């Protein structure tokens, strides 16, 4: 059995290591099998370098017609499974055709790589960056090894960041005024705000603030929209009266948020909404949804 | 049985709650043991979620709460250790706020808050403020901050009575009680703390303490006010009761404020009072406002109130209209009474109120007036003897009102009525009120109908207290007040007047006229002239009501003069009956010019009689003349004529002042009128009544038997004619009763010894009646029959009685 398995196994072991693997920050990403794993974290215009080592199994030799490493940025739409769209593709040739008898290492470097989009793993779409080592062979299939890494991009704090303030209501029934202190929040931000009850003629049971993510993929008639509620945060428990002012203080850090992505390569976009929901005693829901822009702030700033 | 079922359900719910709580507590313990912060938070939040129920009664809820509370203590220990292990408390403070549900979030927040305060990493007051801000947004949990009360005591040395309420299910009263305990504990701590001067030592500490209690007071009051809106309407009454039981808890905040050593006058003035008043005004709840105003007045020292009168008073007009500001203020003012000189206080109050009103030009007029009302109430209570103060208050009110259009606002009007009623009620004596020069000026600002109401109030007060108004000046002043009733106001003609109301008003005015009295005839005459002057302005509708009492009042004066005839005679005495009669004549003339001729006629006759008693022949003659003229010209209705002629005859019969000539003229006229009445029976009766004009028993001069007989004969003729007319017109006999009546007259004069009336004539008349009666048997006339029968019986009786009269009857055969 072992022999048989061995027969179909690739004849060598390929390992990719980053030159700064020990110091580089890591981020957790979800693998295809659903498990979380830690991968190195890069930012746009960083230099990605390291070493590829190819080690044939016990005395086997690997004949090849060339070894190369690619850096790929791919968008994968799940409804179009199998088709990756590469928006970034860089190649470094590592070796000329020949044979490898024993462990052999190649240095590689992609300097100041432009990686305009962040890694993203959504409901219908995935954006990922990989390093792909290919040992090309004649007659037999190529030997390929992937290594995924994560990319994040920071945005400077917006210069204009107005608060969101609005009066909404149902005539002669319920009038509220709500205010969120900003319209753009960074991922570890705190939403401060308040809800002011101008008129209450219905029995409100409770009130909560939801954070919703709206992911739309594809374009034209093939647009798929998926909305997820990421957070439900109770603001009030009980019946308010007119003139009541309910404070909001919602920490965003516990939730897995990403920045707002608008039209990533014409393939998809991700937007965030704050949804204020009031529930009355007959469980009717009254809500008002407001878009907020999420951005990633450089940490330690 | 329903209750039992409910109880069983509750047991079940409680058991479920406890089970859920214990389940999560178990996992929480495991997490605590393994120092797993994330799990500890997760399970403690889940555990606390069991407290979100609103199905349990307070008692059961309390049981559940106590279990959760015990668990939280363990969690608190864990947090404390966690901070020693390097997790910063601020991180913890943020972490617990990630909880999605508000109730677990707040419990956890308080638990960490306690650790936070003890860590001294941030000022305790900031933490407490932050906690407090969160408390009010949960409305159905009773206990969140009960532990906080203790924490803050230990840490800051100030008391906080954190009120956490449960209102979703009509109130978890155990929760209240629980807090009440903490509250009392808190107070004790506070006392200790303040006694030791812990707070006072550090200036900032005082401000923190005050700030905290104030904030606490605000939140607590909001919750307290909100209670009334929770739960079903039908239980409103019950809730109100519960609310008033809870008020002490709110009030305790104020008490605590007053106990804090560092709260001096300046701080009270600058911080405490404005903040408290702001909350009181803004809560817009009458129960709360009344109680809290009372509280403020009770707990803080007099000296503070004196220095802040303006601030305190300026809040008053902003309170709900149902709040009885007067009670509130008079309590305040009563407090001052023992401790200050009264005069000083009045000027101070008056000054303060004036300033408040001046400084708020847009204050609604009703607010200003209500302030004056309370000042007035105070003045009346404290200085009942200082009428000038009262007048001063009214004066400032007038000043405020002047330049303003007439008041349309209902509430303001009510306040003015209150303002005006107060002195009247206080003094029970309109005399005093009449001395207030500003009184009528205030009244001028009322609309017509309110003016009337006020006037009626004044009149009622006079009537009730039987106050005599004894000078013309007062009468003048009083009428100035009563203008609304006395005459038509401009622009009110169109107003639909309720007939009955009008009558009632005018009747009360009429009654009032009788309350004017002075023993001195001269003054009384003055009064009468004044009254006359005013009532003559009243227009046709009123005169009918108001003239008669005036006339009678004047006649009373005449009669009293008559009594003093001997002393009072003299040319220089202006008050003579003659003069009064002149006035009366003119007055009645006014009445006759309006269509109240019958009334005028009666009054003329009354006057004539009075003149008769005064021996004023020409005057009496004049009155009669007037009466006759009225009769001729104005009395057209035949029935009224009958009544009038009988009145004239009756009065004339009693007159003894006339000389022969005058009397002849008048009697001749009267007889003439009698014969000219429309209906024969009326003619007949009037004519036989006239017979008395010629035979007055106690007057020697007037015993003219011949003319008596003439009258009676004439009456007979008329009766005959009536009979015939009846026959001709209806084919039946006329009224035999007329004959019987005439017979009775015959008998009367016969007995009086009129020589012209002979027994033969009587005999003839009797026979005539008998014949008449027999000739007509067709109609039954029981009344006439029995009348005749009794007349005959009387004749029999007189015959049998014998004596001089009996002898005269002898010749009459029945």
HADDOCK unambig.tbl for C-alpha pairs under 7 A between the chains (distance, minus, plus):
assign (segid A and resid 232 and name CA) (segid B and resid 100 and name CA) 6.19 0.50 0.50
assign (segid A and resid 233 and name CA) (segid B and resid 100 and name CA) 4.50 0.50 0.50
assign (segid A and resid 233 and name CA) (segid B and resid 101 and name CA) 6.33 0.50 0.50
assign (segid A and resid 234 and name CA) (segid B and resid 100 and name CA) 5.70 0.50 0.50
assign (segid A and resid 234 and name CA) (segid B and resid 101 and name CA) 4.91 0.50 0.50
assign (segid A and resid 234 and name CA) (segid B and resid 102 and name CA) 5.46 0.50 0.50
assign (segid A and resid 235 and name CA) (segid B and resid 102 and name CA) 6.25 0.50 0.50
assign (segid A and resid 236 and name CA) (segid B and resid 102 and name CA) 6.67 0.50 0.50
assign (segid A and resid 236 and name CA) (segid B and resid 137 and name CA) 5.61 0.50 0.50
assign (segid A and resid 236 and name CA) (segid B and resid 138 and name CA) 5.61 0.50 0.50
assign (segid A and resid 237 and name CA) (segid B and resid 138 and name CA) 5.13 0.50 0.50
assign (segid A and resid 237 and name CA) (segid B and resid 139 and name CA) 6.01 0.50 0.50
assign (segid A and resid 237 and name CA) (segid B and resid 140 and name CA) 6.71 0.50 0.50
assign (segid A and resid 238 and name CA) (segid B and resid 138 and name CA) 6.38 0.50 0.50
assign (segid A and resid 238 and name CA) (segid B and resid 139 and name CA) 4.89 0.50 0.50
assign (segid A and resid 238 and name CA) (segid B and resid 140 and name CA) 5.81 0.50 0.50
assign (segid A and resid 238 and name CA) (segid B and resid 168 and name CA) 5.84 0.50 0.50
assign (segid A and resid 239 and name CA) (segid B and resid 139 and name CA) 6.90 0.50 0.50
assign (segid A and resid 239 and name CA) (segid B and resid 168 and name CA) 6.99 0.50 0.50
assign (segid A and resid 246 and name CA) (segid B and resid 137 and name CA) 5.93 0.50 0.50
assign (segid A and resid 251 and name CA) (segid B and resid 98 and name CA) 6.46 0.50 0.50
assign (segid A and resid 254 and name CA) (segid B and resid 98 and name CA) 6.79 0.50 0.50
